[in-house]
Amino acid sequence: MGNLAPGTQKTLSVHAFAIADTVALKKFESTLSECGGPVLTGKTHLISTLADDQFVVVHDFGAIVFFGVPDARRKEIVATLIGVVGAQPRPPLEETFNVVIDPGVEAESGFDRVVVPMVSEKWIE
Protein backbone atom coordinates (compact mmCIF):
# COMPACT_ATOMS: atom_id res chain seq x y z
CA MET A 1 0.00 0.00 0.00
CA GLY A 2 1.27 3.43 -0.82
CA ASN A 3 2.43 5.45 2.16
CA LEU A 4 2.07 9.21 2.05
CA ALA A 5 4.39 11.77 3.54
CA PRO A 6 3.06 13.65 6.58
CA GLY A 7 1.04 16.69 5.55
CA THR A 8 -0.11 15.19 2.26
CA GLN A 9 -3.49 13.69 1.39
CA LYS A 10 -4.82 11.38 -1.27
CA THR A 11 -8.48 10.77 -2.11
CA LEU A 12 -9.78 7.43 -3.32
CA SER A 13 -13.11 7.30 -5.09
CA VAL A 14 -15.35 4.56 -3.69
CA HIS A 15 -18.20 3.01 -5.68
CA ALA A 16 -20.56 0.51 -4.04
CA PHE A 17 -23.02 -1.63 -5.99
CA ALA A 18 -25.91 -3.69 -4.65
CA ILE A 19 -26.19 -6.50 -7.21
CA ALA A 20 -28.29 -9.14 -5.43
CA ASP A 21 -29.98 -9.88 -2.11
CA THR A 22 -27.25 -12.36 -1.18
CA VAL A 23 -24.30 -14.00 -2.91
CA ALA A 24 -22.41 -17.22 -2.30
CA LEU A 25 -18.84 -16.06 -1.73
CA LYS A 26 -17.38 -19.38 -2.95
CA LYS A 27 -18.85 -18.62 -6.39
CA PHE A 28 -17.04 -15.29 -6.50
CA GLU A 29 -13.67 -16.30 -5.10
CA SER A 30 -12.11 -17.73 -8.28
CA THR A 31 -13.81 -15.15 -10.52
CA LEU A 32 -12.52 -12.29 -8.38
CA SER A 33 -9.04 -13.80 -8.40
CA GLU A 34 -9.16 -13.97 -12.22
CA CYS A 35 -10.11 -10.27 -12.29
CA GLY A 36 -6.70 -9.27 -11.12
CA GLY A 37 -5.42 -9.77 -7.63
CA PRO A 38 -4.93 -12.04 -4.65
CA VAL A 39 -8.10 -12.62 -2.67
CA LEU A 40 -8.35 -12.55 1.11
CA THR A 41 -11.33 -14.59 2.25
CA GLY A 42 -13.33 -13.67 5.32
CA LYS A 43 -16.46 -15.25 6.72
CA THR A 44 -18.76 -12.63 5.16
CA HIS A 45 -16.59 -10.96 2.50
CA LEU A 46 -13.77 -11.25 -0.03
CA ILE A 47 -11.08 -8.58 -0.56
CA SER A 48 -8.99 -8.40 -3.72
CA THR A 49 -6.02 -6.05 -4.10
CA LEU A 50 -5.86 -5.12 -7.79
CA ALA A 51 -2.98 -2.64 -7.55
CA ASP A 52 -1.49 -0.19 -5.09
CA ASP A 53 -4.48 1.56 -3.45
CA GLN A 54 -7.01 -0.33 -5.63
CA PHE A 55 -9.30 -2.82 -3.91
CA VAL A 56 -12.51 -4.74 -4.57
CA VAL A 57 -14.63 -6.08 -1.72
CA VAL A 58 -17.51 -8.51 -2.25
CA HIS A 59 -19.93 -8.87 0.68
CA ASP A 60 -22.23 -11.84 1.14
CA PHE A 61 -25.21 -9.50 1.41
CA GLY A 62 -24.86 -8.76 -2.32
CA ALA A 63 -22.69 -5.64 -2.34
CA ILE A 64 -19.51 -5.02 -4.32
CA VAL A 65 -17.35 -2.09 -3.19
CA PHE A 66 -14.52 -0.62 -5.29
CA PHE A 67 -11.79 1.55 -3.74
CA GLY A 68 -9.72 3.63 -6.17
CA VAL A 69 -10.50 1.41 -9.19
CA PRO A 70 -10.63 3.31 -12.53
CA ASP A 71 -14.04 3.49 -14.26
CA ALA A 72 -13.30 1.16 -17.19
CA ARG A 73 -11.82 -1.54 -14.94
CA ARG A 74 -14.68 -1.19 -12.44
CA LYS A 75 -17.32 -1.61 -15.18
CA GLU A 76 -15.54 -4.70 -16.50
CA ILE A 77 -15.39 -6.33 -13.05
CA VAL A 78 -19.03 -5.46 -12.23
CA ALA A 79 -20.17 -7.08 -15.50
CA THR A 80 -18.10 -10.19 -14.75
CA LEU A 81 -19.43 -10.53 -11.19
CA ILE A 82 -23.04 -9.88 -12.23
CA GLY A 83 -22.56 -12.72 -14.73
CA VAL A 84 -21.78 -15.02 -11.79
CA VAL A 85 -24.98 -14.01 -9.96
CA GLY A 86 -27.20 -14.19 -13.04
CA ALA A 87 -30.21 -12.08 -13.96
CA GLN A 88 -31.74 -10.10 -11.12
CA PRO A 89 -35.19 -8.48 -10.91
CA ARG A 90 -33.67 -4.98 -10.64
CA PRO A 91 -30.59 -3.24 -12.02
CA PRO A 92 -27.63 -2.76 -9.63
CA LEU A 93 -27.95 0.17 -7.25
CA GLU A 94 -24.87 2.40 -6.97
CA GLU A 95 -23.56 4.74 -4.28
CA THR A 96 -20.35 6.76 -4.29
CA PHE A 97 -18.24 8.45 -1.64
CA ASN A 98 -14.60 9.25 -0.97
CA VAL A 99 -11.90 7.88 1.29
CA VAL A 100 -9.31 10.50 2.19
CA ILE A 101 -5.92 9.16 3.19
CA ASP A 102 -4.19 11.57 5.55
CA PRO A 103 -1.32 10.16 7.63
CA GLY A 104 -1.59 12.99 10.14
CA VAL A 105 -5.12 12.24 11.38
CA GLU A 106 -7.08 9.64 13.26
CA ALA A 107 -9.89 7.84 11.46
CA GLU A 108 -13.14 9.75 11.17
CA SER A 109 -16.27 9.50 9.06
CA GLY A 110 -18.69 11.99 7.60
CA PHE A 111 -21.75 11.95 5.37
CA ASP A 112 -19.87 11.62 2.08
CA ARG A 113 -16.35 10.62 3.07
CA VAL A 114 -14.17 8.67 5.45
CA VAL A 115 -10.72 9.86 6.55
CA VAL A 116 -8.08 7.26 7.43
CA PRO A 117 -4.36 7.57 8.22
CA MET A 118 -3.40 4.83 5.73
CA VAL A 119 -4.92 2.36 3.30
CA SER A 120 -4.69 -1.30 4.20
CA GLU A 121 -6.86 -4.39 4.01
CA LYS A 122 -7.80 -3.72 7.65
CA TRP A 123 -9.19 -0.27 6.82
CA ILE A 124 -10.86 -1.51 3.65
CA GLU A 125 -12.51 -4.32 5.56
C-alpha positions as CSV (number, residue, x, y, z in Angstrom):
1,M,0.0,0.0,0.0
2,G,1.3,3.4,-0.8
3,N,2.4,5.4,2.2
4,L,2.1,9.2,2.1
5,A,4.4,11.8,3.5
6,P,3.1,13.6,6.6
7,G,1.0,16.7,5.6
8,T,-0.1,15.2,2.3
9,Q,-3.5,13.7,1.4
10,K,-4.8,11.4,-1.3
11,T,-8.5,10.8,-2.1
12,L,-9.8,7.4,-3.3
13,S,-13.1,7.3,-5.1
14,V,-15.3,4.6,-3.7
15,H,-18.2,3.0,-5.7
16,A,-20.6,0.5,-4.0
17,F,-23.0,-1.6,-6.0
18,A,-25.9,-3.7,-4.7
19,I,-26.2,-6.5,-7.2
20,A,-28.3,-9.1,-5.4
21,D,-30.0,-9.9,-2.1
22,T,-27.3,-12.4,-1.2
23,V,-24.3,-14.0,-2.9
24,A,-22.4,-17.2,-2.3
25,L,-18.8,-16.1,-1.7
26,K,-17.4,-19.4,-2.9
27,K,-18.9,-18.6,-6.4
28,F,-17.0,-15.3,-6.5
29,E,-13.7,-16.3,-5.1
30,S,-12.1,-17.7,-8.3
31,T,-13.8,-15.1,-10.5
32,L,-12.5,-12.3,-8.4
33,S,-9.0,-13.8,-8.4
34,E,-9.2,-14.0,-12.2
35,C,-10.1,-10.3,-12.3
36,G,-6.7,-9.3,-11.1
37,G,-5.4,-9.8,-7.6
38,P,-4.9,-12.0,-4.7
39,V,-8.1,-12.6,-2.7
40,L,-8.4,-12.5,1.1
41,T,-11.3,-14.6,2.2
42,G,-13.3,-13.7,5.3
43,K,-16.5,-15.2,6.7
44,T,-18.8,-12.6,5.2
45,H,-16.6,-11.0,2.5
46,L,-13.8,-11.2,0.0
47,I,-11.1,-8.6,-0.6
48,S,-9.0,-8.4,-3.7
49,T,-6.0,-6.1,-4.1
50,L,-5.9,-5.1,-7.8
51,A,-3.0,-2.6,-7.6
52,D,-1.5,-0.2,-5.1
53,D,-4.5,1.6,-3.4
54,Q,-7.0,-0.3,-5.6
55,F,-9.3,-2.8,-3.9
56,V,-12.5,-4.7,-4.6
57,V,-14.6,-6.1,-1.7
58,V,-17.5,-8.5,-2.2
59,H,-19.9,-8.9,0.7
60,D,-22.2,-11.8,1.1
61,F,-25.2,-9.5,1.4
62,G,-24.9,-8.8,-2.3
63,A,-22.7,-5.6,-2.3
64,I,-19.5,-5.0,-4.3
65,V,-17.4,-2.1,-3.2
66,F,-14.5,-0.6,-5.3
67,F,-11.8,1.5,-3.7
68,G,-9.7,3.6,-6.2
69,V,-10.5,1.4,-9.2
70,P,-10.6,3.3,-12.5
71,D,-14.0,3.5,-14.3
72,A,-13.3,1.2,-17.2
73,R,-11.8,-1.5,-14.9
74,R,-14.7,-1.2,-12.4
75,K,-17.3,-1.6,-15.2
76,E,-15.5,-4.7,-16.5
77,I,-15.4,-6.3,-13.1
78,V,-19.0,-5.5,-12.2
79,A,-20.2,-7.1,-15.5
80,T,-18.1,-10.2,-14.8
81,L,-19.4,-10.5,-11.2
82,I,-23.0,-9.9,-12.2
83,G,-22.6,-12.7,-14.7
84,V,-21.8,-15.0,-11.8
85,V,-25.0,-14.0,-10.0
86,G,-27.2,-14.2,-13.0
87,A,-30.2,-12.1,-14.0
88,Q,-31.7,-10.1,-11.1
89,P,-35.2,-8.5,-10.9
90,R,-33.7,-5.0,-10.6
91,P,-30.6,-3.2,-12.0
92,P,-27.6,-2.8,-9.6
93,L,-28.0,0.2,-7.3
94,E,-24.9,2.4,-7.0
95,E,-23.6,4.7,-4.3
96,T,-20.4,6.8,-4.3
97,F,-18.2,8.5,-1.6
98,N,-14.6,9.3,-1.0
99,V,-11.9,7.9,1.3
100,V,-9.3,10.5,2.2
101,I,-5.9,9.2,3.2
102,D,-4.2,11.6,5.6
103,P,-1.3,10.2,7.6
104,G,-1.6,13.0,10.1
105,V,-5.1,12.2,11.4
106,E,-7.1,9.6,13.3
107,A,-9.9,7.8,11.5
108,E,-13.1,9.7,11.2
109,S,-16.3,9.5,9.1
110,G,-18.7,12.0,7.6
111,F,-21.7,11.9,5.4
112,D,-19.9,11.6,2.1
113,R,-16.3,10.6,3.1
114,V,-14.2,8.7,5.4
115,V,-10.7,9.9,6.5
116,V,-8.1,7.3,7.4
117,P,-4.4,7.6,8.2
118,M,-3.4,4.8,5.7
119,V,-4.9,2.4,3.3
120,S,-4.7,-1.3,4.2
121,E,-6.9,-4.4,4.0
122,K,-7.8,-3.7,7.6
123,W,-9.2,-0.3,6.8
124,I,-10.9,-1.5,3.6
125,E,-12.5,-4.3,5.6
